[in-house]
């Protein structure tokens, strides 16, 4: 190849290169809005709730703010109520305040960067609450869980709904009792404890000593319109709130006012407003009290000979369970209605 041919080829290649460069589209970097997940709503009270989220992708630019937005509209945005819970990637927790009872709220997590705001899935919750008064004039908070209403406090009446009194059983029981005594017990015989712990009832007192064949749909010690729960209703409640393995922690009152400290992962969440407290058990004489701050035990309408069935939970386990206690012991009562 002579010189002229080499020059010609060089000119051709240079022309092609310049043409290629002129026709290339310059690629530019474009950030996107962050990606975030909405956590479950928990610790719902009549005025507040806990939520949060997880920012798992920043979209290529730093996340400058993150939190929860909520409101009564089905698609909450930053124009509704919001929390601001830090910045960057990772988990965050949010406290929702100023809520109204019996109002359905919609919530979702958000995260914002220079490109915009990303949202997590929308969750909803409602705290349907009410009250009921017993024959003694005590007023109890109530909460709807699933399709049933439950008392959110332990019963503390000393009379049946028709006015018939129960007897204080402190010091009157016997290990050889016939299990038919309609006794109530006051924790440590200290009246100041009744408001928070309620009273403890023998199974005969709770059921008004009904024969086993008549226990279905039984009012027992409960106020008019309410009744003692069947064992199956405790099971249905358990299923509704997520199953046996986590039902204890989800029903237990949050914090340690009535529960012994064990570990953070066992702290009650009270996700449904049931507020189970660690009242423990009264013995058959009403002198001894077991497992105060360690167990919650509620009578149900099932029995076998000298034993009554109960539904319980403990401070150091996340689950709940069904068991049997002698009918002459004192357990707590929670009433239910449709």
C-alpha positions in Angstrom: 0.0 0.0 0.0 1.5 3.3 -1.1 1.4 6.6 0.8 -1.6 8.0 -1.1 -3.6 4.9 -0.3 -2.8 5.1 3.4 -3.8 8.8 3.5 -7.0 8.0 1.8 -7.9 5.2 4.2 -7.0 7.5 7.2 -9.3 10.2 6.0 -12.1 7.7 5.5 -11.7 6.3 9.0 -11.5 9.7 10.6 -14.7 10.8 8.8 -16.6 7.7 9.9 -15.4 8.2 13.5 -16.6 11.8 13.6 -19.9 10.9 12.1 -20.4 8.2 14.7 -19.6 10.6 17.6 -22.0 13.2 16.3 -24.8 10.7 16.2 -24.3 9.3 19.7 -26.9 10.2 22.4 -25.3 11.4 25.6 -26.5 9.2 28.5 -27.4 11.1 31.7 -27.9 9.8 35.2 -31.5 10.2 36.5 -32.2 9.4 40.2 -35.6 7.9 41.2 -37.7 8.3 44.3 -36.9 5.9 47.2 -38.5 2.6 47.9 -40.0 2.0 51.3 -42.0 -0.7 53.1 -44.9 0.1 55.6 -44.7 -1.8 58.9 -47.8 -3.2 60.7 -49.7 -1.0 63.0 -49.5 -1.9 66.6 -50.2 -0.6 70.2 -53.5 1.0 69.0 -55.2 3.0 71.7 -58.2 5.3 71.4 -55.9 8.3 70.7 -52.6 6.8 69.4 -50.9 4.0 67.5 -47.4 2.8 66.6 -46.3 2.2 63.0 -43.1 2.7 61.0 -41.3 1.3 58.0 -38.1 0.4 56.2 -36.3 2.3 53.5 -34.6 -0.3 51.4 -33.6 1.7 48.3 -32.6 5.4 48.2 -33.1 5.8 44.4 -29.6 6.9 43.9 -29.8 10.0 46.0 -29.8 10.5 49.8 -33.1 10.1 51.6 -33.7 13.5 53.3 -36.8 12.6 55.2 -38.9 9.5 56.0 -41.9 8.7 58.2 -45.6 7.8 58.1 -48.5 9.7 56.6 -52.0 8.9 57.6 -55.6 10.1 57.5 -59.2 9.1 56.9 -58.7 9.2 53.1 -57.9 5.9 51.4 -54.7 7.2 49.9 -52.8 9.3 52.4 -50.0 11.6 51.2 -47.6 14.3 52.6 -50.6 16.6 52.5 -52.2 14.6 55.3 -50.9 13.9 58.8 -47.3 12.9 58.8 -44.4 12.0 61.1 -40.8 12.8 60.3 -38.6 10.0 61.6 -35.0 10.8 60.5 -33.4 10.2 57.1 -31.4 7.7 55.2 -31.8 4.0 54.7 -33.0 1.4 57.3 -35.8 0.9 59.8 -37.7 3.6 61.6 -40.6 3.8 64.1 -43.4 6.3 64.2 -45.9 7.4 66.8 -49.4 8.4 65.5 -51.2 10.7 67.9 -54.4 12.7 68.0 -56.5 9.7 66.8 -60.3 9.4 67.3 -62.0 6.2 68.5 -64.3 4.3 66.2 -62.7 6.0 63.1 -61.0 4.0 60.3 -57.5 5.3 59.4 -55.3 4.6 56.4 -51.5 4.7 56.8 -48.4 4.2 54.7 -44.7 4.9 55.0 -43.0 7.5 52.8 -39.4 8.4 52.0 -38.2 11.5 50.1 -35.1 12.4 48.1 -34.3 15.0 45.5 -36.2 13.1 42.9 -39.4 12.8 44.8 -41.3 10.8 47.4 -41.9 7.1 47.4 -44.7 5.4 49.3 -45.1 1.9 50.9 -48.3 -0.2 50.8 -51.4 1.3 52.5 -52.6 -0.3 55.7 -55.8 0.5 57.6 -56.9 0.1 61.2 -59.8 1.1 63.4 -60.3 0.9 67.1 -63.9 0.3 67.8 -64.4 0.9 71.5 -67.2 1.4 73.9 -68.2 1.0 77.5 -70.5 -1.2 79.6 -71.8 -0.7 83.1 -72.3 -3.5 85.6 -75.0 -3.7 88.3 -72.6 -2.2 90.9 -72.1 0.9 88.7 -68.5 -0.1 87.5 -67.8 1.1 84.0 -65.6 -1.0 81.8 -63.8 -0.1 78.5 -64.8 -2.5 75.7 -63.2 -3.2 72.3 -64.3 -5.0 69.2 -62.0 -7.6 67.9 -63.1 -9.4 64.8 -66.9 -9.8 65.1 -67.1 -9.8 68.9 -67.0 -7.3 71.6 -64.7 -8.0 74.6 -64.2 -6.3 77.9 -60.8 -4.6 78.0 -60.7 -4.7 81.8 -61.1 -7.5 84.4 -64.5 -7.8 85.9 -65.0 -6.4 89.4 -68.7 -6.7 90.3 -69.8 -8.3 93.6 -73.3 -9.0 92.4 -75.1 -10.8 89.6 -77.0 -8.7 87.2 -80.2 -9.4 89.1 -78.7 -8.0 92.3 -77.9 -11.3 94.0 -74.7 -10.8 96.0 -71.6 -13.0 95.9 -69.6 -13.7 99.1 -66.1 -12.6 99.8 -64.3 -15.9 100.1 -61.2 -14.7 101.9 -60.4 -17.3 104.6 -63.5 -19.3 103.9 -62.3 -21.9 101.4 -61.2 -25.4 102.0 -59.0 -27.8 100.1 -61.9 -30.3 100.3 -64.5 -27.8 99.2 -67.3 -29.0 97.0 -66.4 -26.4 94.4 -69.8 -24.9 94.4 -69.0 -21.8 96.5 -69.7 -18.5 94.7 -66.8 -16.6 96.1 -64.9 -13.6 94.9 -61.4 -12.6 96.2 -59.7 -9.3 96.6 -56.0 -9.3 95.9 -54.2 -9.5 99.3 -57.5 -8.4 100.8 -56.5 -4.9 99.7 -59.4 -2.9 98.3 -57.1 -0.4 96.6 -56.1 -3.1 94.1 -59.6 -3.8 92.7 -59.7 -0.9 90.3 -56.7 -2.0 88.4 -56.7 -5.8 88.9 -60.4 -6.5 89.2 -61.7 -9.3 91.4 -60.9 -13.1 91.3 -63.9 -15.5 91.0 -64.3 -19.2 91.7 -65.7 -21.1 88.7 -69.1 -21.5 90.4 -69.2 -17.7 91.0 -68.3 -16.9 87.4 -70.9 -19.3 85.9 -73.5 -18.8 88.7 -73.0 -22.5 89.3 -74.7 -23.5 86.1 -74.9 -27.2 85.2 -72.4 -28.0 82.5 -75.2 -28.8 80.1 -76.5 -25.3 80.4 -73.2 -23.4 79.9 -73.6 -22.4 76.3 -74.6 -18.7 75.9 -74.4 -18.3 79.6 -74.5 -14.9 81.2 -73.1 -16.0 84.5 -71.5 -13.1 86.4 -71.5 -10.8 83.4 -73.7 -7.7 82.9 -76.9 -7.9 81.0 -76.2 -8.4 77.3 -72.8 -10.0 77.9 -71.8 -13.5 78.7 -68.9 -15.7 79.7 -66.7 -16.8 76.7 -66.7 -20.4 75.4 -63.4 -22.1 75.0 -63.9 -22.0 71.3 -64.3 -18.2 71.4 -60.9 -17.8 72.9 -59.6 -20.0 70.1 -61.4 -17.9 67.5 -60.0 -14.7 69.1 -56.5 -16.3 68.9 -56.9 -17.2 65.3 -58.2 -13.7 64.3 -55.2 -11.9 65.9 -52.6 -14.1 64.2 -52.5 -17.6 65.8 -51.4 -19.3 69.0 -47.7 -18.6 68.6 -48.1 -14.8 69.0 -51.5 -14.3 70.6 -50.1 -13.8 74.1 -47.8 -10.9 73.2 -50.5 -9.3 71.0 -53.1 -9.4 73.7 -50.9 -8.4 76.7 -50.9 -4.8 78.0 -47.9 -2.9 76.8 -45.3 -2.0 79.4 -44.5 -3.3 82.8 -47.2 -1.7 85.1 -48.8 -5.1 85.5 -46.2 -7.5 84.0 -42.8 -8.7 85.2 -39.9 -7.7 83.0 -38.3 -10.5 81.0 -36.9 -9.4 77.6 -37.8 -6.8 75.0 -39.0 -9.4 72.6 -41.6 -10.5 75.1 -43.0 -7.1 76.0 -46.7 -6.9 75.4 -47.8 -5.2 72.2 -51.5 -4.8 73.0 -52.2 -4.5 69.3 -56.0 -5.0 69.7 -56.7 -3.1 72.9 -57.5 -6.2 75.0 -55.0 -5.1 77.7 -54.5 -8.4 79.4 -52.8 -7.8 82.7 -50.7 -10.1 85.0 -53.2 -10.5 87.8 -52.3 -14.1 88.6 -54.4 -16.5 90.6 -56.0 -16.6 94.0 -55.9 -19.8 96.0 -58.9 -21.6 97.4 -58.6 -19.7 100.8 -58.1 -16.3 99.2 -54.9 -15.9 101.3 -52.4 -16.9 98.7 -51.9 -15.2 95.3 -49.8 -16.9 92.7 -48.0 -15.6 89.6 -48.9 -11.9 90.1 -47.3 -10.0 87.2 -46.4 -13.4 85.6 -49.7 -14.8 84.4 -53.1 -13.7 83.1 -55.8 -16.4 83.5 -59.4 -16.0 82.4 -62.2 -18.5 83.1 -64.0 -20.0 80.1 -67.2 -22.1 79.9 -65.8 -25.6 79.9 -65.3 -27.9 82.8 -64.5 -31.5 83.8 -65.3 -32.7 87.4 -63.5 -30.4 89.8 -61.6 -28.5 87.1 -62.6 -25.4 85.0 -61.1 -24.4 81.8 -59.2 -21.2 81.4 -57.3 -19.2 78.8 -53.9 -17.8 79.8 -50.7 -16.1 78.9 -47.4 -15.5 80.6 -44.8 -12.7 80.9 -41.9 -14.7 79.3 -43.7 -16.3 76.4 -45.2 -14.9 73.2 -47.9 -17.5 72.9 -51.2 -18.1 74.8 -52.7 -21.4 75.8 -55.7 -23.2 77.3 -55.5 -25.1 80.6 -57.4 -26.4 83.6 -57.6 -25.1 87.2 -59.5 -26.3 90.2 -62.8 -24.6 90.4 -62.3 -23.4 93.9 -59.4 -21.1 92.9 -60.0 -17.5 91.9 -59.3 -16.4 88.3 -60.1 -13.3 86.4 -63.1 -12.9 84.1 -63.5 -11.1 80.8 -67.0 -11.0 79.3 -67.9 -11.1 75.6 -70.9 -10.3 73.3 -71.7 -10.5 69.7 
